[in-house]
Amino acid sequence: MKTVVDNIHEEEHEAIDISRFDLSTVVGRKVTIYSKQFKGKPLESRVIVAGNNTITIDRSGAAGLVDSLVHNQQVTVNLEYRGEQISIVGTLKRTGTSGCKIIFDDKVVPLSRRRFPRVYVSRPVRLAALPSQSISPKGLSRLRWMATSTINLSGGGTLIRFSSYLEPPTYLCMSIDLTEIPFPRLVVGQVRHCASLGSGSGYHIGIKFIPREERVKHLSNGSIRSLPMSVFEYDEVQRCLLSKRLLTWIENNKEKETRM
């Protein structure tokens, strides 16, 4: 069964004009707010008023932390709309004594629409955060590698469970132990979303795989030159093939289980 965090993050969402949404239907619903003021700490509250491109949330939410949000800052709001999880960026405005108004941008991102469908598969992962500055060949060997596992996987990226918060858009060098179908030994990933599981249970982290064709959009020329070429073997063709192979592999396994 899919959960909200399973649908958080994907690089290939189609943004929809906010005018197509009737936000009055979300009054009383839970929302999750992400802000730079409280990095790595999602704040939960409820919608008390909504209309057009604005909502007003309960300032007492998240044990009072919502009331500490600074006026006129940009925030991202995740909420459920007619059974689908959506994400909207907006500007928070302090109003009166009981609410915080959020004025949304023009576009809404439906979090569950994916170009690359995910399959639920757990495989060992080793990852290391890449420095924000250029990497020296000697520095590459000194990267701190950490172990975890995938929750789901597609040609476009993966969802992992991790013990520590990783700040978007941190870049990672990743090795995924996927022996059932062809997959590069190393790939570069970008953290797109990091959601707390609460009660010290760690985080769900959404990661986008960076194909070779997009590397210059994400990494400096110095970093590209210092990383091994094998990191950039993953390209658009492999990205599409991996998704198809994963779906075929899952379907074949289902057929085998049915025959047993």
N, C-alpha and C positions, 0 to 999 in steps of 0.2 A: 504494500500500500504506500502511495506517495504521501509525503508530508510537505509542509510549507517550505522547509529548508531544502528539500530535494529540488524544488523549482526555483530557488534563488540562484541567479547567475546564469548567464549564457551570452555569448558575444553576438549572436545573430538574431536579436529581437527586432521585430518590426514595430516602430513607434506609431501610435495612433493619436489623432487629434483629440484633445481633451473635450472638445465640444460634443463628441459622440457619447460621452458618459453622463449619466444622471447621478451626480454625486449625492443627491438628497437621499438616495437609498442606503448610504453607508452610515447614517446616523445611528449611534449606539454600537457600532462595530469597533473591534480592537484594531489598532494601528501600531506599527513599529517604526520608530524614528531613528535615523542614523545622522550623526552630526560630527564635524571635526572637533567640536568642543569636548565631546565624550567619545574619543576614538576607541573603537573596539567594544563599545558598550551600547547595544541596541536598547532604546527606551520604549517601553510599552505604555500606551494610553488608550483612550477611547474618543470617538468623534461625538461631540455634543451638538454641533451645528454644522450644516453643509449646504452648499449651493453654488451653482456655476463652477468657477475654478478655485474655490476656497473651501477649507474646512476649519473648524475650531475644535481643538482638542482639550481634554481635561488637564489642567495644570498640576493636579495632584498625582498624576500617573508616575510610574517608575519610582515609587517611594519618595516623591517630591522632586526628583531630578528634572522632570519636565519643567517645573517652575523655575529652574536655574538656567534654562536655555537663554542665551543672549539674543537680544532683539536684532532683527535684520540680518540674520545669518542664513546661509543656504543649508537646507536639510533634504534628505531623501526619505520618502514615506512609502512603506510597503503595507498594503491592505488587500482584503478580499473584496472583489466586485463581481457579483452574480456568479459565484463559484470559482472564479479565477483569481490568482494572485497577480497584482499589478504593482508597479513602482512608478512614483511620480516625484520629480525634483521640484522644490519650491522654496520660497523665502518665508521665514518665521517672523511674525509680528506679535509683539506683546500687546495684549488688549485687556483692559479692565482688570478685575481681580479673580475671575474664574476660568479664563480660557486663554489659549495661545492660538492665534489665527495663522494658517499657512496658506499663502497665495501661490498656486501652482503654476509651473511653466505650461507651455502649449501642448506638450506631448506626453503621452502615457506609454509606458513599456509593459506589455503583458509578459510576465515572467515565465509562463509555462509554454510559450510558443518557441520551438527550437528548430533551427535548420538542421541540426545534427541530433537525432533522437538518442537519448541516453539508455543504456542497458544497465541493470543493477548487477554489478559483479564486483567482488572483493578480491583485489590483487595487491601484493606488497609494493610499496613505493618508497624510494629513497629520493630525498630532495634537499637542495641547498639554496639559500637565498643568495642572489647575485648582488654585489655591491652596486650602489647607485653611480659610482664613478667607474672609469675604465678599469678593466681587470688586467693585471699583469699575469704572464704565464706562470710565474711563481705563486702569485696569489690564488690562481685557480686551484692549485693542488692543496691549498690551505682552506678551502671552503669547508664549512661545517655541515656535514651530511647528517640528515635525520631520517628516521624511519616511521612510516605510517602505512595506511592502506586506502584503496579506493572504495567509495560507496557506489558510485556509478561512473560510467565511462562512455565517451563517444569520440568521433573523429575531431570534434571541436574542442573538447576539454574533459574535465573530470571533476567530481565532487569528492573531497577527502574529509576524513575526520582527523583533527590535529589537536595537540595539547596546548599549543600557544597561539596567540593572536598574530596574524600576518596582515600587515597594513596594505590595502590596495593602493597603488598598482605594483606591489613588489614583484620582481621577476625572479624566477626559479629555474635552476637546472634540475631536471627530473629524470629518474629511471624507473620505469614501470615493468614489473615482472609479468609480462603477458606472453606466455609461451604457446597458447592455443592458435593464435593467428599472428602474421607478421606485424611487428611494431618496432620502430627505431630504438636503439639502445639508449639514446639520450634525446630529450626534447627540451625546449625552452617553454616555460609556462608563465602566465601573468595572473596574479591574484586579482579577481574581479569582485569578490564579495567574501566577507568573513562574518559569520553569524554565531553568536554565543549560544551554547546549549544550556547554559544556566547551571547553577549549583556546582561550579567547578568541574563540569563534565567535558570541558574542552570546546572546540569550535567546529562547525562545518564550513569548509573553505571551497569556494568555487574557483576553478582555475581554467583559463583559456590556453590552449596550445598555440604557440606562435609558429606558423609555417614559414618556410624559407622566404617566400615572396613578401612577407610583411616585416621581416627582421629590421629593415632600416627605419620603419615607423616607430619601433619600440626601443632599439638599442643604439648606442653611439657607435661610430665607426671603430673607435678604439676597443670597445667591448667585443664587437663582432670579430675583429682581427685576432683578439686574444683567446676567444673561445675555440675549442676544437671544431673542425669542419663537420664532424659527425653530429653535432648538435643541430645543424641546419639541414640534415638530410630529409627531415620531415617537410613535405611540401603540400600544395593544394590537392594534388592528385592522391597522395597517400591519405590526406584528411578525409576525402570523400570515400576512398576505398575502405578505410578502417571502419567507418560507420556501417557500410554495407556488410562487411565481413562479420562485424559484431552481431548485427541483426540476424544474419544467416546462421552463425554459430549458435546463438540462443535458440532459434527456431529448431535447428537440428537436435539440440539437446532435449528440447521439449518433446520432439517426436520419439526420441530414444526412450525417454521416461514413460511415454504413453504406451509403448510396445512392451515394456518390461512388466 
